[in-house]
Each structure stands twice: as C-alpha cells, then as structure tokens.
C-alpha cells in the first residue's frame, strides 16, 4: 500500500506541476514542452524496458511504477492526455481539467485503499469514488460555478471508475469539453 500511496502523491504533484506549466507558459510553449516530454519519455521508457538503468529515472520507476506496466506509462499517458486537451482547448480550461485528473485519480486510490469497504466496480470502492470526486471538486470550485464543477468532476470520477481506456488520456480532453460547453 505504501508504494501505491507514494505513486499517487507523485501523480498529484506531477498533475499540479503540469497544470501550473500550462498557465505559466501558455498554449504554444506548453504544447512544445509536452510534445518534447512525450517523445523523450517514450525513448526513455524503451531504454528502461530493455534493462538500461538511466538514473534517476530507473530509481523512480523501480520505486513508484506498478508491476507489469511499461516503465513510466502513467506519467506518459498523463502528459499525453494533457497534450491532447491543449490541442483543442484554451489553457485556462485545460489547467482545470488537469487538476481534476490529478486530484480525482490520486484521491480515489488513496481514499479507496485507506477506508474503502463497499466494492462497486472492478475492485474500486464507493469511498474511493467519493474521495476522488470531492477532492477534485474542492480544488476547482474557486474557478468554476458550482454546477459546472460538479458535472466536470462527476464525469471525471465516473470515467476514472468505468473507462476501459487509460483515464489519464481520457479525462483531460473530456473534462475540458464539459467545461467548455457548460461555460459558453
């Protein structure tokens, strides 16, 4: 459980950093940076997968990555989902969507593993679902009206729970679309 908690804290910090970069650099430079990170990340992942120990990444992957996944997969898909959202939506919207992903994903796992009892789908718990939903809602409420925030965070939490596709890729564009449509 400790490894997964550390992994989720890393996920939360990474998401907060990516969201901040989006606001600070704007669309063009964020896309350039994220594109570069994706290409470099794929290359690095391949090296690590082949057993080449590139420090400090080897240490981080060994310490934080889940078993039986490609090295750095979670980080790569997080940056990819953010990149896709940023291609189609403005930075102020993607900023919120990345925060929603970071908080919903991390807190659903942390809360679910810590106090989750009621299993609802695929080993995930009701307590984890509400933990992720409430954490993401809390973080975006200062920026959005309550209805938009509730819908965006609820859809993100349901996606986290049910999506057959990696939620790191799906949630940023989906949340961005919801926020965009509801704030027109």
C-alpha positions as CSV (number, residue, x, y, z in Angstrom):
1,X,0.0,0.0,0.0
2,X,2.9,2.4,0.8
3,X,4.2,2.1,-2.8
4,X,0.8,2.9,-4.3
5,X,0.3,5.9,-1.9
6,X,3.7,7.3,-2.9
7,X,2.8,6.7,-6.6
8,X,-0.4,8.6,-6.1
9,X,1.3,11.5,-4.3
10,X,3.8,11.7,-7.3
11,X,0.8,11.7,-9.6
12,X,-0.8,14.5,-7.7
13,X,2.4,16.6,-7.7
14,X,3.0,15.9,-11.4
15,X,-0.5,16.9,-12.3
16,X,-0.3,20.1,-10.3
17,X,3.1,20.9,-12.0
18,X,1.7,20.2,-15.4
19,X,-1.4,22.4,-14.7
20,X,0.9,25.2,-13.5
21,X,3.1,25.0,-16.5
22,X,0.0,25.3,-18.8
23,X,-1.0,28.6,-17.1
24,X,2.6,29.9,-16.9
25,X,3.7,29.1,-20.5
26,X,0.5,29.3,-22.4
27,X,-0.7,27.1,-25.2
28,X,2.2,27.2,-27.7
29,X,5.1,26.7,-25.3
30,X,3.2,24.1,-23.3
31,X,2.4,22.1,-26.4
32,X,6.1,22.3,-27.4
33,X,7.2,21.2,-24.0
34,X,4.7,18.4,-23.6
35,X,5.4,17.1,-27.1
36,X,9.1,17.0,-26.3
37,X,8.4,15.3,-23.0
38,X,6.3,12.7,-24.7
39,X,9.0,11.9,-27.3
40,X,11.7,11.8,-24.7
41,X,9.5,9.8,-22.4
42,X,8.9,7.1,-25.0
43,X,12.6,6.9,-25.7
44,X,13.4,6.7,-22.0
45,X,10.7,4.1,-21.4
46,X,12.1,1.9,-24.1
47,X,15.6,2.1,-22.6
48,X,14.4,1.3,-19.2
49,X,12.2,-1.5,-20.6
50,X,15.3,-3.0,-22.2
51,X,17.1,-3.0,-18.8
52,X,19.3,0.0,-19.4
53,X,19.5,1.8,-16.0
54,X,19.2,5.5,-16.7
55,X,19.4,7.4,-13.4
56,X,17.5,8.9,-11.6
57,X,14.6,7.5,-13.7
58,X,15.5,3.9,-13.0
59,X,15.3,4.6,-9.3
60,X,11.9,6.4,-9.6
61,X,10.4,3.8,-11.8
62,X,11.5,1.0,-9.5
63,X,10.2,2.8,-6.5
64,X,6.9,4.1,-7.9
65,X,5.7,2.1,-11.0
66,X,3.1,-0.6,-10.8
67,X,4.1,-4.2,-11.7
68,X,3.6,-5.4,-15.3
69,X,3.3,-2.0,-17.0
70,X,5.8,-0.3,-19.3
71,X,8.2,2.0,-17.4
72,X,6.8,5.5,-17.0
73,X,3.5,4.6,-18.6
74,X,1.4,6.6,-16.0
75,X,3.5,9.7,-16.5
76,X,3.5,9.4,-20.3
77,X,-0.3,9.0,-20.5
78,X,-0.8,11.9,-18.1
79,X,1.3,14.2,-20.3
80,X,-0.4,12.8,-23.5
81,X,-3.9,13.4,-22.1
82,X,-2.9,17.0,-21.2
83,X,-1.3,17.5,-24.6
84,X,-4.5,16.3,-26.4
85,X,-6.7,18.6,-24.4
86,X,-4.4,21.5,-25.0
87,X,-4.6,21.0,-28.8
88,X,-8.3,21.5,-28.7
89,X,-9.0,23.8,-25.8
90,X,-7.6,27.0,-24.2
91,X,-5.0,26.8,-21.4
92,X,-7.4,28.1,-18.7
93,X,-9.8,25.2,-19.3
94,X,-7.1,22.6,-19.6
95,X,-5.5,23.8,-16.4
96,X,-8.7,22.9,-14.6
97,X,-9.0,19.6,-16.4
98,X,-5.5,18.5,-15.5
99,X,-6.2,19.5,-11.8
100,X,-9.4,17.4,-11.9
101,X,-7.5,14.4,-13.2
102,X,-4.7,14.8,-10.7
103,X,-7.0,15.1,-7.7
104,X,-9.7,12.7,-8.7
105,X,-7.3,9.9,-9.7
106,X,-5.0,10.3,-6.7
107,X,-7.6,10.7,-4.0
108,X,-9.8,7.9,-5.4
109,X,-6.9,5.5,-5.0
110,X,-5.7,6.8,-1.6
111,X,-9.1,7.0,0.0
112,X,-10.3,3.7,-1.5
113,X,-7.2,1.9,-0.3
114,X,-7.3,3.5,3.2
115,X,-11.0,3.3,4.1
116,X,-12.7,1.6,1.1
117,X,-15.1,-1.2,2.0
118,X,-18.0,-1.1,-0.5
119,X,-16.8,-2.5,-3.8
120,X,-18.7,-1.1,-6.7
121,X,-16.7,-1.9,-9.9
122,X,-13.6,-3.8,-10.8
123,X,-12.2,-3.7,-7.3
124,X,-12.8,0.0,-6.9
125,X,-14.8,1.3,-3.9
126,X,-17.6,3.7,-3.3
127,X,-15.5,5.5,-0.7
128,X,-12.7,5.9,-3.2
129,X,-15.1,7.2,-5.8
130,X,-16.4,9.9,-3.5
131,X,-12.9,10.7,-2.2
132,X,-11.7,11.4,-5.7
133,X,-14.9,13.3,-6.6
134,X,-14.8,15.5,-3.5
135,X,-11.1,16.3,-3.8
136,X,-11.3,17.3,-7.4
137,X,-14.5,19.3,-6.7
138,X,-12.8,21.1,-3.8
139,X,-9.8,22.1,-6.0
140,X,-11.8,23.6,-8.9
141,X,-14.7,25.2,-7.1
142,X,-12.8,28.5,-6.7
143,X,-12.5,28.7,-10.5
144,X,-15.9,27.4,-11.8
145,X,-19.5,27.9,-10.9
146,X,-20.8,25.0,-8.7
147,X,-22.9,23.3,-11.4
148,X,-20.0,23.2,-14.0
149,X,-17.6,22.0,-11.3
150,X,-20.0,19.2,-10.1
151,X,-20.7,18.0,-13.6
152,X,-17.0,18.1,-14.7
153,X,-15.8,16.3,-11.5
154,X,-18.6,13.8,-11.6
155,X,-17.9,12.8,-15.2
156,X,-14.2,12.6,-14.5
157,X,-14.8,10.4,-11.4
158,X,-17.1,8.1,-13.4
159,X,-14.5,7.9,-16.2
160,X,-11.9,7.0,-13.6
161,X,-14.2,4.3,-12.3
162,X,-15.5,2.9,-15.6
163,X,-13.3,3.7,-18.6
164,X,-11.8,0.8,-20.4
165,X,-9.2,3.3,-21.8
166,X,-6.5,4.8,-19.7
167,X,-8.2,7.6,-17.7
168,X,-5.0,9.7,-17.8
169,X,-5.6,10.0,-21.6
170,X,-9.4,10.4,-21.5
171,X,-10.1,12.7,-18.5
172,X,-8.3,15.9,-19.6
173,X,-10.0,16.2,-23.0
174,X,-13.4,15.0,-21.7
175,X,-13.3,17.4,-18.7
176,X,-12.2,20.2,-21.0
177,X,-15.1,19.6,-23.3
178,X,-17.6,19.6,-20.5
179,X,-16.2,22.8,-19.0
180,X,-16.1,24.4,-22.5
181,X,-19.7,23.5,-23.4
182,X,-21.1,24.5,-19.9
183,X,-19.3,27.9,-19.9
184,X,-20.3,29.0,-23.4
